[in-house]
């Protein structure tokens, strides 16, 4: 870490460029407000422009004629290659760009948050954490069974002492200071974990971008290129970061672990010492925020597989095109030698050749096409024999919103019935909404539809309450 290295880092690293920017207070405060505080992983351009317009108005009202440019111009500068505070990209199937924080910007915001004066700095819990981690490493890497058994016997003896104290009524709970210290450490760890996800996603996105560049500039054969790409993808998946993320995702997707995490958070937040800290909304929603962040990483990793599939499709199309060109070349040469065939009689050998017999009488006679003639002289406009008002009173049922309701309920339990979903989210669009739920169940391979069992649904409309009988529907994870 010498002078030349730090000077180059100051000129090239986005984090130091952001801290050195004249408008750093505006950039950091706005990005914290729209991304970090609500834990938004990505925002659409229209949504972000509107939020920045409102924020610029507040800043100008408080500090005078500051930042005169339009919101879109600032976003373009922040997402440009010279700044790289934001990442601008087009999601699949959409023509509206989205914005996301870069890992460097997230690190800057996290560092600035750490500068604020804390209520106190906990040292006991951190020392115990270090001690526990070191002991766990030593215990898990020990290959001598006798030593491991002796260690477990020592832990068992300590547990027996604690059980004996509890049976004698001697409780030794944490004091309020110890509770606050460990809770603040848990909050800090959760916040850093969410921040690290952007770096993990950036690493997977770098692999995807490198794969696209190599495909576009490839010179080797398809087999060699695919073999090298799959080997690198396999190496990334089996790296320390890949194995750690896979273990994290498996742990988080376990219903038992989710229920345990929800119970632990609920019980901790009810403690009086924790409530005195006025905790934010991070830990109560940590499960959903971790799932959102992990899903973004999964989508980025899946884009690499999609790119390889498209590459194979393109190769198949190019090979078919090459075969068609060869056939056309053969036909062109055959026409060229039609008037001057080769002198040798056996100039071509065809294996298992059988002549095709086509008799003249087997051909069908020519049938001219009939051209219909329309007489439009006496056309009169028709009159509907029914009321057409119902055609203009249609409403659209958003199946995506209904699926989101089902996913939110399945995040807290392993299965829910259609009655449970409608009980928590009453039907607002009548029978068509119920039909949409049934359509979602038919398309979901994990949903169970029991036609032999019936369920009664109560639908409340402007005309009153109605009861609808439908097959039993159960949505599962």
C-alpha positions in Angstrom: 0.0 0.0 0.0 2.4 2.7 -1.3 1.8 6.2 -2.7 1.5 5.1 -6.3 -1.0 2.4 -5.5 -3.2 4.8 -3.4 -3.0 7.5 -6.1 -4.2 5.1 -8.8 -6.9 3.8 -6.5 -8.2 7.3 -5.9 -8.3 8.0 -9.6 -9.9 4.7 -10.7 -11.9 3.1 -7.9 -15.6 4.1 -8.0 -15.9 4.2 -4.2 -13.1 6.8 -3.8 -14.5 8.8 -6.8 -17.8 8.9 -5.1 -16.4 10.1 -1.8 -14.3 12.8 -3.7 -17.3 14.0 -5.8 -18.7 17.5 -5.2 -22.2 16.2 -5.1 -21.4 13.2 -2.9 -23.9 14.3 -0.1 -26.8 14.3 -2.7 -25.7 11.0 -4.3 -25.2 9.1 -1.1 -28.2 10.4 0.8 -30.5 9.8 -2.2 -29.2 6.3 -2.9 -29.5 5.4 0.7 -33.1 6.6 0.8 -34.3 4.7 -2.2 -32.1 1.5 -2.2 -30.6 0.8 1.3 -33.4 1.8 3.7 -36.2 -0.1 1.9 -33.8 -2.8 0.7 -34.7 -2.4 -2.9 -32.6 -4.6 -5.2 -33.6 -2.8 -8.4 -35.8 0.2 -9.4 -37.4 1.0 -12.8 -36.3 4.2 -14.5 -39.6 6.0 -14.2 -39.8 5.2 -10.5 -36.3 6.3 -9.8 -36.6 9.6 -11.9 -39.8 10.5 -9.9 -38.1 9.8 -6.6 -35.1 11.9 -7.6 -37.3 14.8 -8.8 -39.0 14.9 -5.4 -35.7 14.7 -3.5 -34.2 17.5 -5.7 -37.2 19.7 -4.9 -36.7 19.2 -1.2 -32.9 20.0 -1.4 -33.6 23.1 -3.5 -36.2 24.3 -1.1 -33.8 23.9 1.8 -30.5 24.9 0.3 -31.4 27.3 -2.5 -30.7 27.0 -6.3 -28.6 23.8 -6.0 -28.4 21.1 -8.6 -30.2 22.8 -11.5 -30.1 19.8 -13.9 -32.9 17.4 -14.6 -33.2 14.1 -12.6 -32.6 12.0 -15.7 -29.4 13.8 -16.5 -28.1 13.1 -13.0 -29.0 9.4 -13.3 -27.2 9.1 -16.6 -24.1 10.6 -15.1 -24.2 8.3 -12.1 -24.6 5.2 -14.3 -22.0 6.2 -16.8 -18.6 4.4 -17.1 -16.8 7.4 -15.6 -18.8 7.3 -12.4 -20.2 3.7 -12.1 -22.2 4.6 -9.0 -25.3 2.8 -10.4 -25.7 -0.1 -12.8 -28.2 0.6 -15.6 -29.5 -2.5 -17.5 -32.5 -3.8 -19.4 -34.2 -6.8 -17.7 -35.4 -9.6 -19.9 -38.7 -9.0 -21.6 -38.8 -5.3 -20.9 -37.9 -2.1 -22.8 -37.7 0.1 -19.7 -34.2 0.2 -18.0 -33.7 -0.6 -14.4 -31.1 0.7 -11.9 -29.2 -1.1 -9.2 -26.4 -0.1 -6.8 -22.9 -1.2 -7.6 -20.9 -3.0 -4.9 -18.5 0.0 -4.6 -21.4 2.4 -3.8 -22.8 -0.1 -1.3 -19.5 -0.2 0.5 -19.3 3.6 0.7 -22.8 3.8 2.2 -22.0 1.0 4.7 -18.7 2.8 5.7 -20.5 6.1 6.2 -23.1 4.4 8.4 -20.3 2.9 10.5 -19.0 6.5 11.2 -22.1 7.4 13.3 -21.8 7.5 17.0 -23.0 4.2 18.5 -24.7 3.9 21.9 -21.8 1.7 23.0 -19.2 -0.6 21.4 -19.6 -4.2 22.4 -16.4 -6.1 23.0 -17.6 -9.2 25.1 -19.8 -10.7 22.4 -17.2 -10.2 19.7 -14.5 -11.9 21.8 -16.9 -14.8 22.5 -17.7 -15.0 18.8 -14.0 -15.2 17.9 -13.4 -17.8 20.6 -16.4 -19.9 19.5 -15.3 -19.8 15.8 -11.7 -20.8 16.6 -13.0 -23.6 18.9 -15.4 -24.8 16.2 -12.6 -24.8 13.6 -10.2 -26.8 15.8 -12.9 -29.3 16.8 -14.2 -29.8 13.2 -10.7 -30.3 11.7 -9.5 -32.7 14.4 -8.9 -36.2 13.0 -8.1 -38.0 16.2 -11.4 -39.6 17.5 -10.2 -39.8 21.1 -9.5 -36.0 21.2 -12.9 -35.2 19.7 -14.7 -37.5 22.1 -12.8 -35.9 25.1 -13.9 -32.5 23.8 -17.5 -33.6 23.6 -17.4 -35.1 27.0 -16.1 -31.8 28.4 -19.0 -30.0 26.7 -21.4 -32.6 28.1 -20.1 -32.0 31.6 -20.5 -28.2 31.2 -24.1 -28.8 30.0 -24.8 -31.1 33.0 -23.6 -28.3 35.4 -25.9 -25.8 33.7 -28.9 -28.3 33.9 -28.2 -28.8 37.6 -28.2 -25.1 38.3 -31.5 -24.7 36.5 -33.1 -27.5 38.5 -31.9 -25.8 41.7 -33.6 -22.6 40.5 -30.3 -20.7 39.9 -30.9 -18.8 36.7 -28.2 -16.7 35.1 -29.8 -14.8 32.2 -28.1 -12.1 30.2 -28.2 -8.6 31.7 -29.7 -5.8 29.6 -26.2 -4.7 28.5 -25.3 -8.2 27.2 -28.6 -8.4 25.4 -28.2 -5.0 23.6 -24.6 -5.9 22.7 -25.5 -9.1 21.0 -28.6 -7.7 19.3 -26.6 -4.8 17.8 -24.0 -7.4 16.6 -26.7 -9.5 15.0 -28.1 -6.3 13.2 -24.6 -5.4 12.0 -24.0 -8.9 10.7 -27.4 -9.0 8.9 -26.7 -5.6 7.3 -23.3 -6.7 6.1 -24.7 -9.9 4.7 -27.2 -8.1 2.6 -24.4 -5.7 1.4 -22.2 -8.7 0.4 -24.9 -10.1 -1.9 -24.4 -7.3 -4.4 -20.7 -8.3 -4.6 -21.7 -12.0 -5.1 -24.1 -11.0 -7.8 -21.4 -8.8 -9.5 -19.1 -11.8 -9.6 -21.6 -14.0 -11.3 -22.5 -11.2 -13.7 -18.8 -10.8 -14.5 -18.7 -14.5 -15.5 -21.8 -14.1 -17.6 -20.3 -11.0 -19.4 -17.0 -12.7 -20.0 -18.8 -15.7 -21.5 -20.8 -13.5 -23.9 -17.6 -11.7 -25.0 -15.8 -15.0 -25.6 -18.7 -16.3 -27.6 -18.8 -13.1 -29.7 -15.1 -13.3 -30.4 -14.6 -17.0 -30.5 -12.1 -18.6 -32.9 -12.0 -22.1 -31.6 -14.5 -24.8 -32.4 -17.8 -25.1 -30.6 -16.9 -28.2 -28.6 -13.7 -26.7 -27.3 -15.4 -23.4 -26.4 -18.3 -25.1 -24.6 -15.9 -27.4 -22.7 -13.8 -24.5 -21.5 -16.9 -22.4 -20.5 -18.5 -25.3 -18.6 -15.2 -26.0 -16.8 -15.0 -22.3 -15.7 -18.6 -22.4 -14.6 -18.0 -25.6 -12.7 -14.9 -24.0 -11.1 -17.0 -20.9 -10.0 -19.7 -23.1 -8.6 -17.2 -25.1 -6.6 -15.1 -22.2 -5.4 -15.3 -21.0 -1.8 -17.8 -18.3 -2.7 -19.9 -20.7 -4.8 -20.0 -23.4 -2.1 -20.8 -20.9 0.6 -23.7 -19.4 -1.4 -25.1 -22.8 -2.2 -25.0 -23.8 1.5 -26.6 -20.5 2.4 -29.4 -21.0 -0.1 -30.0 -24.6 1.0 -30.2 -23.4 4.6 -32.6 -20.5 3.8 -34.9 -22.7 1.7 -35.4 -25.2 4.5 -39.0 -24.7 6.0 -37.8 -25.8 9.4 -35.0 -23.2 9.4 -37.4 -20.5 8.2 -39.8 -21.3 11.0 -36.9 -21.3 13.5 -35.6 -18.0 12.3 -39.1 -16.4 12.5 -39.5 -17.7 16.0 -36.1 -16.5 17.1 -36.6 -13.0 15.7 -40.1 -12.7 17.3 -38.9 -13.7 20.7 -35.8 -11.4 20.6 -37.9 -8.4 19.6 -40.2 -8.9 22.6 -37.3 -8.4 25.1 -37.5 -5.1 26.9 -33.7 -4.4 26.5 -34.1 -4.8 22.7 -37.2 -2.6 22.6 -35.3 0.2 24.4 -32.9 0.3 21.4 -35.8 1.1 19.0 -34.7 -1.5 16.4 -35.2 -0.8 12.7 -37.2 -3.0 10.3 -34.1 -5.0 9.2 -34.3 -8.1 11.4 -38.2 -8.5 11.4 -38.0 -8.8 7.6 -34.6 -10.4 7.3 -35.9 -13.6 5.9 -37.8 -11.9 3.0 -34.8 -9.6 2.3 -32.4 -12.5 2.2 -34.7 -14.4 -0.2 -35.0 -11.4 -2.5 -31.2 -10.9 -2.5 -30.6 -14.6 -3.1 -33.1 -14.7 -5.9 -31.3 -12.0 -7.7 -28.1 -14.0 -7.5 -29.9 -17.1 -8.7 -31.3 -15.2 -11.7 -27.9 -13.8 -12.6 -26.4 -17.3 -12.5 -29.3 -18.7 -14.6 -28.6 -16.1 -17.3 -25.3 -17.8 -18.0 -27.1 -21.1 -18.7 -29.6 -19.2 -20.9 -26.7 -17.6 -22.8 -25.2 -21.0 -23.5 -28.5 -22.4 -24.7 -28.9 -19.5 -27.1 -25.3 -20.1 -28.3 -26.2 -23.8 -29.1 -29.3 -22.7 -30.9 -27.4 -20.3 -33.0 -24.8 -23.0 -33.8 -27.6 -25.4 -34.9 -29.0 -22.7 -37.2 -25.6 -21.9 -38.7 -25.0 -25.6 -39.3 -28.3 -26.0 -41.0 -27.6 -23.0 -43.1 -24.2 -24.4 -44.1 -25.8 -27.7 -45.1 -28.4 -25.9 -47.2 -25.5 -23.9 -48.9 -23.7 -27.2 -49.7 -26.8 -28.7 -51.2 -27.3 -25.6 -53.3 -23.6 -25.8 -54.4 -24.1 -29.5 -55.4 -27.2 -28.6 -57.5 -25.3 -25.7 -59.2 -22.4 -28.0 -60.2 -24.9 -30.7 -61.4 -26.5 -28.1 -63.7 -23.1 -27.0 -65.0 -22.1 -30.6 -66.1 -25.6 -31.5 -67.4 -24.6 -31.0 -71.1 -21.1 -32.5 -70.6 -21.3 -35.5 -68.3 -18.1 -37.2 -67.2 -16.5 -39.7 -69.6 -16.2 -42.3 -67.0 -19.4 -44.3 -66.5 -18.8 -45.1 -62.9 -18.1 -41.6 -61.6 -20.4 -41.9 -58.6 -21.5 -44.8 -56.5 -24.7 -44.8 -54.5 -25.3 -47.4 -51.8 -28.7 -49.1 -51.7 -30.1 -47.0 -54.5 -33.7 -47.8 -55.5 -35.4 -46.0 -58.4 -38.6 -44.1 -57.6 -41.5 -45.2 -59.9 -44.0 -42.4 -60.7 -46.7 -43.4 -63.2 -48.6 -40.8 -65.2 -52.0 -42.0 -64.0 -51.1 -41.5 -60.4 -50.9 -37.8 -60.8 -54.0 -35.8 -60.0 -55.6 -33.6 -62.6 -55.2 -29.9 -62.5 -57.9 -28.1 -60.6 -58.1 -24.3 -61.1 -58.6 -22.2 -58.0 -61.9 -20.6 -57.6 -62.0 -16.9 -57.0 -65.0 -15.9 -54.7 -67.1 -13.0 -55.9 -68.7 -10.7 -53.2 -71.8 -8.7 -54.0 -71.5 -5.6 -51.8 -74.3 -3.6 -53.5 -77.1 -4.5 -51.0 -75.2 -4.8 -47.8 -77.1 -3.4 -44.8 -75.6 -2.8 -41.4 -76.6 -5.4 -38.9 -78.4 -4.9 -35.6 -77.5 -6.7 -32.4 -80.3 -8.6 -30.8 -78.8 -8.1 -27.3 -77.3 -5.4 -25.1 -73.7 -4.6 -25.7 -73.1 -2.8 -22.4 -71.5 -5.9 -20.9 -68.7 -5.6 -23.5 -67.6 -2.2 -22.1 -67.8 -3.3 -18.5 -65.0 -5.8 -18.6 -62.3 -5.8 -16.0 -58.8 -7.4 -16.0 -57.7 -9.9 -13.3 -53.9 -9.5 -12.7 -52.7 -13.1 -12.2 -49.2 -11.9 -11.3 -50.7 -10.1 -8.2 -52.6 -13.3 -7.3 -49.4 -15.4 -7.6 -47.6 -12.9 -5.4 -50.2 -13.3 -2.7 -49.8 -17.1 -2.8 -46.0 -16.8 -2.6 -46.1 -14.5 0.4 -48.3 -16.9 2.3 -46.2 -19.9 1.3 -43.1 -18.1 2.6 -44.5 -18.5 6.1 -46.0 -22.0 5.8 -45.5 -25.1 3.8 -49.0 -25.2 2.2 -52.1 -23.1 2.0 -55.6 -23.8 0.7 -57.6 -21.6 -1.7 -59.9 -20.8 1.2 -57.0 -19.5 3.3 -55.8 -17.3 0.5 -59.3 -15.8 -0.1 -59.8 -15.4 3.7 -56.6 -13.3 4.0 -57.2 -11.5 0.7 -61.0 -11.2 0.0 -62.2 -11.4 -3.5 -62.6 -8.0 -5.1 -63.4 -8.8 -8.7 -66.1 -11.4 -8.4 -66.2 -14.8 -9.9 -63.5 -14.0 -12.5 -60.9 -13.7 -9.7 -61.9 -17.2 -8.4 -61.5 -18.6 -11.9 -58.1 -17.0 -12.1 -57.0 -18.7 -8.9 -58.2 -22.1 -10.4 -56.3 -21.3 -13.6 -53.1 -20.6 -11.5 -53.6 -24.0 -9.7 -54.0 -25.8 -13.0 -50.7 -24.4 -14.3 -48.7 -24.9 -11.0 -47.2 -28.4 -10.9 -47.0 -28.2 -7.1 -50.6 -27.3 -6.6 -53.1 -30.1 -5.6 -56.6 -30.1 -7.0 -59.0 -32.7 -5.4 -62.1 -32.9 -7.5 -63.7 -35.4 -5.1 -63.5 -32.8 -2.2 -65.4 -29.5 -2.3 -64.8 -26.2 -0.7 -67.2 -23.3 -0.2 -66.0 -19.8 -0.9 -67.8 -16.7 0.2 -67.6 -13.8 -2.3 -68.9 -10.4 -1.3 -70.0 -8.1 -4.2 -72.1 -5.0 -4.5 -75.2 -7.2 -4.9 -74.4 -9.0 -1.6 -72.6 -12.1 -0.4 -72.5 -15.2 -2.6 -71.4 -18.8 -1.9 -69.4 -20.6 -4.6 -68.5 -24.3 -4.4 -65.2 -25.3 -6.1 -62.9 -28.3 -6.0 -60.5 -28.5 -3.0 -57.3 -26.6 -4.0 -54.1 -26.6 -2.0 -50.9 -24.7 -3.0 -47.6 -26.1 -1.8 -44.0 -24.9 -2.0 
